[in-house]
Amino acid sequence: MASNSNNRSVSSRDIISGLPSELLCYIFCFLPFKEAARTSVLSSRFRHVWYGTTRIDFQENFFVKDNETEENKQIQRRDFIDFANNWLESYTGKTIDMFSLTFSRPGDFTVNMHNFIRSSLAHNVKGLSLDFHDPILREDGLENRGGVFELPVFVYGHKGLESLKLFSCNFLVSGFRNFTSLKELSLGWIQLGPNSVKNLLMYCPSLESFTLKNCWNIHEHLDISGPNRRLKSLVVDKCKFLDGLVQIQAPNLMFFKYSGGADQFYLEERLTSLQEAELDFGLETEFSELGHLLYDLVEQLFAVRVIPIGEEPLGLLNTLNVRHLILKTSLHSFEFYGIRFMLKSCPLLETLTINLGPARIFPDYIPPFELNPVEFWTTNLIVYRCLKRTLKVVERPRSLSQKTMADKRNNSRRDIISGLPCELLSYIFGFLPLKEAGRTSVLCTKFRHI
């Protein structure tokens, strides 16, 4: 048995070793950057192949450990900077599809940050991700947060950008006039000035995905409108507005996620293209009569097929075109009426997902009707239409810790080859002699028919 296992391992390794360097580099582009780095120890030939990958991801946590003193962390940051410098000097690729840089202390290494960014632009980078926010700050608070780095002026002249992510990175809104090819924009941990959002949408006519995460002091109200008619994905996550109004004009919107307080929403057009909406009002610190605001929002999302609902109880009366309902709940008795109303309002429901987790419970909340938690689901039992006719699946996903443990076990068993898409495997096997390709069928079940 051991001999057969060793033979299969050698055969698998030989398949990889026999491939052209250009194809190996293409394969490594499908791997996470850290995994691609690990291939450099497999053989002397692999030592330099990963220097041609088109997806570069420099993350501070590769070197800096949380349990170290600040003095040691600073030494580790310098090691990280030296690594990134040396790697970019050895880079052999011609173009970069995605360049990601995550670093929480850019002010101490401004020249290095500029050099890294400049190097990516020199290789005609298509996607640029700059994340300078401090991960130790609380996710639900915006105290003492702000941009700690200024986007270099030379970036605004790079017209080929298709994806841009700026976290805790200040920028000039007017500089976005050149980003006419930009399709994806994510902003986080910054303060936005007057009309910033509206002007960004106007300057980026090709924008299809727009994300705001932990932004604050958004002047006036959040206005998602203007000449941009291509927007398909909109995410507003834990942002603070001076005026609690969200105005949306995006007829082609397919995905909408909102997490924050119960602000007032105004949709200028029916979102008939919307397929999924995720609503989480868990940031509300006290209960008040906000039902009409939430009702108006969900009513305007009538065409949606998937709708995750957060912790606020929603009292819905009209039916929704929802096929998949995701409830984020602790199953506290105060949430029972909200769950019942959602089941009543989704007569076409096919899948019900219950995400159990901690929730903010309002002790001063008074249910709209008399509530006996013990008898709530058994007294005056009502079988809603979806339960009788359309509901097919009720699921409770695994917890994050369970999922993480399972992923670790799976990753430990998965080698580089078997983790690749079947289409790519088929392309690779096309370089092998027919006899050698035939031998791959015994390596694992996935290879049997490729």
C-alpha positions in Angstrom: 0.0 0.0 0.0 2.8 2.4 0.9 4.5 1.7 -2.4 1.4 2.4 -4.4 0.9 5.6 -2.5 4.5 6.7 -3.2 4.1 5.9 -6.9 1.0 8.0 -7.2 2.7 10.9 -5.4 5.7 10.7 -7.7 3.5 10.5 -10.8 1.6 13.5 -9.7 4.8 15.4 -9.1 6.2 14.4 -12.4 3.2 15.7 -14.2 3.8 19.2 -12.7 7.6 19.1 -13.2 7.2 18.2 -16.9 5.1 21.3 -17.7 6.5 24.3 -19.5 7.5 27.2 -17.2 4.9 29.5 -18.8 2.1 27.0 -18.0 3.4 26.6 -14.4 3.2 30.3 -14.0 -0.3 30.4 -15.4 -1.3 27.7 -12.9 0.2 29.5 -10.0 -2.0 32.5 -10.8 -4.9 30.5 -9.6 -3.3 30.0 -6.2 -3.4 32.4 -3.2 -0.2 34.3 -3.1 0.9 32.6 0.1 0.3 29.2 -1.4 2.2 30.1 -4.5 5.1 31.1 -2.3 5.2 27.7 -0.8 5.8 26.1 -4.1 9.2 27.6 -4.2 10.5 25.0 -1.8 9.3 22.0 -3.9 12.3 22.0 -6.2 15.0 24.2 -7.6 13.0 24.7 -10.7 10.0 26.0 -8.8 12.1 28.5 -6.9 11.6 31.3 -9.3 8.4 30.4 -11.2 6.2 32.2 -8.7 7.9 35.5 -9.5 5.8 35.6 -12.7 2.4 35.3 -11.0 -0.1 38.0 -12.1 -1.8 38.3 -8.7 0.4 39.8 -6.0 -0.8 40.0 -2.4 1.5 41.6 0.2 0.0 41.2 3.6 1.6 42.6 6.8 0.4 39.6 8.8 2.6 37.3 6.8 5.4 38.7 9.0 3.9 40.7 11.9 2.5 38.6 14.7 -0.2 39.9 17.1 1.3 38.5 20.3 4.6 40.3 19.8 5.7 43.5 21.5 5.5 46.7 19.5 9.2 46.8 19.3 9.3 43.3 17.8 6.4 44.2 15.5 8.4 47.1 14.1 11.3 44.8 13.3 8.9 42.3 11.6 7.5 45.2 9.6 11.0 46.1 8.3 11.4 42.4 7.4 8.1 42.5 5.5 9.2 45.7 3.6 12.6 44.1 2.7 10.8 41.0 1.5 8.4 43.0 -0.7 11.3 45.1 -2.1 13.3 42.0 -3.0 10.4 40.2 -4.5 9.4 43.1 -6.8 13.0 43.5 -7.9 12.9 39.8 -8.9 9.5 40.0 -10.6 9.5 38.5 -14.1 5.9 39.1 -15.3 4.9 41.6 -17.9 1.5 42.6 -16.5 -0.2 42.4 -13.1 -3.9 41.6 -12.9 -4.2 42.4 -9.2 -1.8 44.1 -6.7 -2.9 44.0 -3.1 -1.0 45.7 -0.2 -2.2 45.4 3.4 -0.1 47.4 5.9 -1.3 49.2 9.1 1.7 51.6 9.5 2.3 53.1 6.1 3.4 56.5 7.6 6.7 55.0 8.7 7.5 53.6 5.3 5.9 56.2 2.9 8.7 55.9 0.3 8.4 52.2 0.2 4.7 52.3 -0.2 5.1 54.7 -3.1 7.7 52.4 -4.7 5.5 49.4 -4.4 2.5 51.1 -6.0 4.7 52.7 -8.7 6.1 49.2 -9.5 2.6 47.8 -10.0 1.6 50.6 -12.3 4.7 50.1 -14.3 3.3 46.6 -15.0 0.0 47.9 -16.2 -1.9 46.7 -13.1 -5.6 46.2 -13.6 -6.7 45.9 -10.0 -5.2 47.9 -7.1 -6.1 47.2 -3.4 -4.5 49.4 -0.7 -5.6 48.5 2.8 -4.0 50.6 5.6 -6.7 50.4 8.3 -5.7 49.1 11.7 -7.3 45.7 12.2 -7.2 46.0 16.1 -9.9 48.8 16.0 -13.4 47.8 16.8 -15.6 47.0 13.8 -18.7 48.8 15.1 -17.0 52.0 16.2 -15.5 54.8 14.1 -13.6 56.6 16.9 -10.2 57.9 15.9 -10.4 56.4 12.5 -9.3 58.2 9.3 -7.1 58.0 6.3 -3.5 57.4 7.4 -2.1 57.5 3.9 -2.6 59.7 0.8 -3.1 58.1 -2.5 0.0 59.1 -4.6 -0.7 61.7 -7.3 0.8 59.5 -10.0 -1.9 56.9 -9.5 -4.6 59.2 -11.0 -2.8 59.1 -14.4 -3.3 55.3 -14.7 -6.3 55.1 -16.9 -6.3 51.3 -17.2 -7.5 50.6 -13.6 -10.6 48.3 -13.6 -10.7 47.6 -9.8 -9.7 49.9 -6.9 -9.9 49.3 -3.2 -8.9 52.1 -0.7 -9.1 51.4 3.0 -8.0 54.2 5.4 -6.5 55.9 2.3 -7.4 59.5 1.5 -7.9 60.5 -2.2 -8.9 63.4 -4.4 -12.4 62.9 -5.8 -11.5 65.0 -8.9 -8.6 62.6 -9.7 -11.2 59.9 -10.5 -12.0 61.7 -13.8 -9.4 59.5 -15.5 -10.8 56.2 -14.2 -13.3 55.8 -17.0 -12.6 52.0 -17.2 -13.1 51.4 -13.5 -15.7 48.7 -12.9 -15.2 48.0 -9.1 -14.7 50.5 -6.3 -14.4 49.9 -2.6 -13.9 52.6 0.0 -13.5 52.1 3.7 -12.4 53.7 7.0 -12.4 57.3 5.6 -14.4 60.5 5.9 -16.3 61.5 2.8 -16.9 65.1 1.9 -19.9 66.8 0.3 -21.2 65.2 -2.9 -18.2 62.8 -2.9 -20.3 59.7 -3.7 -22.3 61.4 -6.4 -19.2 62.7 -8.1 -17.4 59.4 -7.9 -20.3 57.7 -9.7 -20.4 60.5 -12.3 -16.6 60.3 -13.0 -16.7 56.4 -13.3 -19.4 55.7 -15.9 -18.3 52.0 -16.2 -18.7 51.2 -12.5 -20.6 48.0 -11.8 -19.7 47.3 -8.1 -19.6 50.0 -5.4 -18.8 49.3 -1.7 -18.7 51.7 1.3 -17.4 50.2 4.5 -17.1 52.0 7.8 -17.2 55.5 6.2 -18.6 58.4 8.2 -19.7 62.0 8.0 -21.2 61.4 4.6 -22.6 64.9 4.1 -26.2 65.4 3.5 -27.6 62.0 2.4 -26.2 59.0 0.6 -27.1 59.6 -3.0 -26.6 56.6 -5.4 -27.9 58.2 -8.6 -26.7 60.1 -11.6 -25.8 59.1 -15.2 -24.3 55.7 -14.1 -26.7 53.0 -15.3 -24.4 50.0 -15.1 -24.3 49.6 -11.3 -25.1 45.9 -10.4 -23.7 45.6 -6.8 -24.1 48.0 -4.0 -22.8 47.4 -0.4 -23.2 50.0 2.4 -21.7 48.4 5.5 -21.6 50.2 8.9 -21.5 53.7 7.6 -22.6 56.9 9.4 -24.6 59.6 7.6 -25.3 63.1 8.8 -28.8 62.9 7.2 -30.4 59.5 7.6 -31.6 59.1 4.0 -30.4 56.7 1.4 -31.4 57.5 -2.2 -30.9 54.9 -4.8 -31.4 55.1 -8.6 -29.9 52.0 -10.1 -32.3 50.1 -12.4 -29.7 47.4 -13.2 -28.9 46.6 -9.5 -28.7 42.9 -8.8 -27.2 42.8 -5.3 -27.8 45.2 -2.5 -26.4 44.8 1.0 -27.1 47.3 3.8 -25.8 47.0 7.4 -26.3 49.9 9.9 -29.0 52.0 11.5 -32.6 52.0 10.3 -32.3 55.0 8.0 -34.9 56.1 5.5 -34.6 54.7 2.0 -35.9 56.1 -1.2 -35.7 54.1 -4.4 -36.5 56.2 -7.4 -37.3 53.2 -9.6 -38.4 49.7 -9.0 -35.4 47.4 -8.8 -36.8 44.8 -11.1 -33.3 43.3 -11.8 -32.6 42.8 -8.1 -31.8 39.2 -7.2 -30.4 39.4 -3.7 -30.7 41.9 -0.8 -29.1 41.6 2.6 -30.5 43.8 5.4 -28.9 44.0 8.9 -30.1 46.7 11.3 -28.0 45.3 14.2 -26.3 48.6 14.9 -29.5 50.1 16.3 -28.8 50.8 20.0 -32.4 51.3 21.1 -35.8 50.2 20.0 -38.2 52.8 18.6 -41.1 52.8 16.2 -39.1 52.3 13.0 -41.4 49.7 11.5 -42.8 52.0 8.8 -39.2 52.8 7.6 -38.3 49.1 7.4 -41.6 48.2 5.8 -41.2 50.8 3.1 -37.7 49.5 2.3 -38.7 45.8 2.0 -41.8 46.7 0.0 -39.6 48.5 -2.5 -37.5 45.4 -2.8 -40.5 43.3 -3.9 -38.7 41.7 -6.9 -35.8 40.2 -4.9 -35.3 36.4 -4.8 -32.9 36.2 -1.8 -33.3 38.3 1.3 -31.3 37.9 4.5 -32.9 39.7 7.4 -31.0 41.0 10.4 -32.0 41.3 14.0 -34.8 44.0 13.7 -38.3 42.4 13.8 -40.1 43.4 10.6 -43.9 43.5 10.4 -44.7 42.8 6.8 -48.2 42.6 5.4 -47.7 42.4 1.6 -46.3 39.4 -0.1 -42.8 39.3 -1.5 -41.3 37.5 -4.4 -38.7 35.9 -2.2 -37.4 32.3 -2.9 -34.6 32.2 -0.4 -35.0 33.8 3.1 -31.9 34.0 5.4 -32.7 34.8 9.0 -29.9 36.1 11.2 -31.4 35.4 14.6 -30.8 34.3 18.2 -34.4 32.8 18.2 -35.2 35.1 21.2 -38.9 35.2 22.0 -38.9 38.9 21.0 -38.1 37.8 17.4 -40.9 35.3 17.1 -43.4 37.8 15.6 -40.8 39.0 13.0 -40.2 35.4 12.0 -43.9 34.7 11.7 -44.5 37.8 9.6 -41.7 37.0 7.2 -43.0 33.5 6.6 -46.4 34.9 6.0 -45.0 37.5 3.6 -43.0 35.0 1.5 -45.6 32.7 -0.1 -43.2 31.6 -2.8 -40.4 30.7 -0.4 -38.3 27.6 -1.4 -35.3 27.8 1.0 -35.2 29.0 4.6 -31.7 29.5 6.1 -31.4 30.1 9.9 -28.2 31.7 11.0 -28.1 31.3 14.8 -25.9 33.8 16.6 -25.8 36.5 19.3 -28.2 39.4 18.9 -28.9 42.7 20.6 -32.1 42.3 22.6 -34.0 45.4 23.7 -35.3 44.8 27.2 -37.8 47.7 26.9 -39.4 46.3 23.8 -43.1 45.5 24.1 -44.4 42.9 21.6 -47.4 44.1 19.4 -49.6 41.4 20.9 -49.6 39.3 24.0 -46.6 36.9 23.8 -46.3 33.5 25.5 -43.0 32.1 24.3 -43.9 28.5 25.4 -47.1 28.3 23.5 -46.4 30.8 20.6 -45.8 28.1 17.9 -48.4 25.7 19.1 -51.5 27.8 20.1 -53.7 28.8 17.2 -51.3 27.0 14.8 -51.1 28.7 11.4 -49.6 26.8 8.4 -48.5 29.4 6.0 -48.8 29.0 2.2 -45.0 28.5 1.7 -44.9 25.7 4.2 -47.6 23.8 2.4 -46.7 24.4 -1.2 -43.2 25.7 -2.0 -40.8 25.3 0.9 -38.2 22.6 0.0 -35.2 23.2 2.2 -34.6 24.4 5.8 -31.0 24.7 6.7 -28.8 25.8 9.5 -25.2 26.5 8.3 -22.2 25.4 10.4 -20.7 27.9 12.8 -17.6 29.8 11.7 -15.4 27.7 14.0 -16.8 24.5 12.6 -16.3 25.7 9.1 -12.7 26.8 9.8 -11.8 23.4 11.2 -13.4 21.6 8.3 -11.5 23.9 5.8 -8.2 23.2 7.5 -8.8 19.5 7.3 -9.7 19.7 3.6 -6.8 22.0 2.8 -4.3 19.6 4.4 -5.5 16.8 2.1 -5.7 18.9 -1.1 -2.6 19.1 -3.3 -2.0 21.8 -5.9 -3.2 19.8 -8.8 -6.5 18.4 -7.5 -7.5 21.9 -6.3 -7.5 23.3 -9.8 -10.7 23.8 -11.9 -11.5 20.9 -14.2 -11.3 23.2 -17.3 -7.7 24.1 -16.3 -6.8 20.5 -15.6 -8.1 19.5 -19.0 -6.0 22.3 -20.6 -2.9 21.1 -18.7 -3.4 17.4 -19.7 -3.5 18.6 -23.3 0.3 19.1 -23.1 0.8 15.4 -22.0 1.3 12.4 -24.4 -1.9 10.4 -24.6 -0.3 7.5 -22.6 0.7 9.8 -19.7 -2.6 11.5 -19.7 -4.3 8.1 -19.4 -2.2 7.3 -16.3 -3.6 10.3 -14.5 -7.0 8.6 -14.3 -5.8 6.4 -11.4 -4.5 9.3 -9.2 -7.9 10.3 -7.9 -11.6 10.2 -8.7 -11.5 13.8 -10.0 -9.0 12.8 -12.7 -10.9 9.7 -13.8 -12.7 11.4 -16.7 -10.7 14.5 -17.4 
